[in-house]
Amino acid sequence: MHKRLLLPVLWFSAQLLAGTASAGDDQWFKTRLLLGEIQFNAQQGKHLDALTRIDHFNGASENRLNHAIEKLQSGSSLPVMRVDEIELAYRMSQRAGNAVRAVLGDDIDQAGRNRAAFDLAQIYYDKQQYDYAIYALQLIRGELFYPFKQDVEFLQAQVAARQGKFEQAEKLLNTLKSDQRYSAYATFNLGHILLEQGRAEEGYAQLAEVGNFKTQDRILLALKDKANLVLGYHALEQGDAARAKQLLGTVRLNGAFSNKALLGSGWASMTLQDYRAALTPWSELVTRQQTDESVQEALLALPYAYGKLDLYANAIELYQSAITNFETSLARLDASIDSISDGKFLQLLRLHNNRSDSGWLLRLRELPQTPETYYLMELLASRNFQESVHNYIDMVEIQNRLDEWARTVTALQNLVEVRGQHYEGLLTTLDASLDEVDTGLAAANQRQQTLADTIAQINPKNYHEYLTSEHESAMLASLQDLEAASSDLPATEAETSRQRVKRARGVIEWDLMSEYPARLDVISTEQREIGALLQSLTQSRDDVAGLRSGARKSYRGYDVPLQTLKEKLRSLSERLETTLAEQAELIESMAVEELQLRVKLLQNYLVTARYELAKNYDLTSAVDR
């Protein structure tokens, strides 16, 4: 759909590895990668993938991605390409949705609004929704400049003409005739508008201007051929066969309108009764693509011309060839209708669609073993049919994506189930281990707190209760026993013993008193280290608990959301399947109807060919007699 809008969706590739954010900014790096992915998908014609990534990025904010593009573009001379263009090109069913909001959004400047409104109007025009096209054009405001002003005026003229507002269209086209880019198109369209109003003389005069254009442009040459073709057939209808032959002779032999021009040129010669001159264009024409309608008419016309020249043997041979051709074509048409009815045409569309190639639909004829397309060239080239096919391919793409997403959800459900089975037993054991760790840590913390409280109570008056070592406590106890035992000794020995005990106790107390600050500092340091160790152990325990929680979150709480999503995808798929079937039926009916019209035409041609063959046999017999 609208490759003109979709291919230049983002200018981002030139800035993918550069931007306003620093190299270490992980978020902006991810943003650049995402924008690059969106651009790649859009350029590959994978517009649904591009929109999916846009929606994923935007989340609740519809313009978040546009803001990101603008920020990355800051300081660059490259123009900003907005993702709104993808919205406009793909989401046309959402008339009140993103497409219209892109035109009316407060964050878009007037030039951006005007461009978005024009693109929206162009798409509505292509879809033949002319009221919506007018509405979109009315959103274009402010002063317009070349060449955008002329683009808008030409589209306004086209819409007005389609709605029968010929006076408005004529005024706009007359203005555009002076513009170099639109001169030929405006003149051609003006000619058709005048013809539709019954102003034949003026209309054909405009087409004559187009026919006399000097150009080497491929598109303008085709427009020139079409104008001369219309003028030539008009002259033929008016009885001016010489003028018709002259005009039809200007149509290029390798152009899209050459077959009709050759056919008309032959009939112009026949009208002038120059039967031998009619042989030249028709002899060339019958060598071309046998399924073309002009070629099939020439298969009847050429032997008719030979008959007029009394060359009955040539006429008979050509009529026989024409009959064989028509019978073969009718059989092929029946096969094509059966093939289309069996769904093979839709299979062909699914298999060979190439959204990045605007001519893929017309090239289906070139494929071998594809009878479905033999007689559908005009239908394949028509805008309505192409739009219907594109819509069908879009729906097929969406259906495939829904199926893929449904398979992904099922895979996720299986993954969650397997993960739960794997982790649940391990985490149950871990729960028990963590409970033991919690008990041990609680006891250790309690002891550590008791130690801290004890240290806080130590002072110069009671330090000996807390700072005496085990060895010193043992010595003090031994001294106390010796002192008690000295009472049983004689007085002199008892006194000597008590003095010795006293001196020994004094040495210990001196050591305690002199080492009090150092010992207190050592104990305080050890207490702090123990506290830090317990804190580290607690943090490690919390980390393990966090991992346990994360593990459980990886498989718990997903059942309901995943099942809800699966049901939603199933519902969408069922709705789409119904719409897809309706669209398929529409496409097949259009194709079959086109083929049935050709069947009726060829049946008439076959009857005529058989009658003329018999007639020429009679004439040959009469000459022989």
Summary of the structure (lengths in Angstrom):
residues: 625
radius of gyration: 46.6
end to end distance: 67.3
largest distance: 186.0
contacts: 1859
relative contact order: 0.06
helix: 78%
strand: 0%
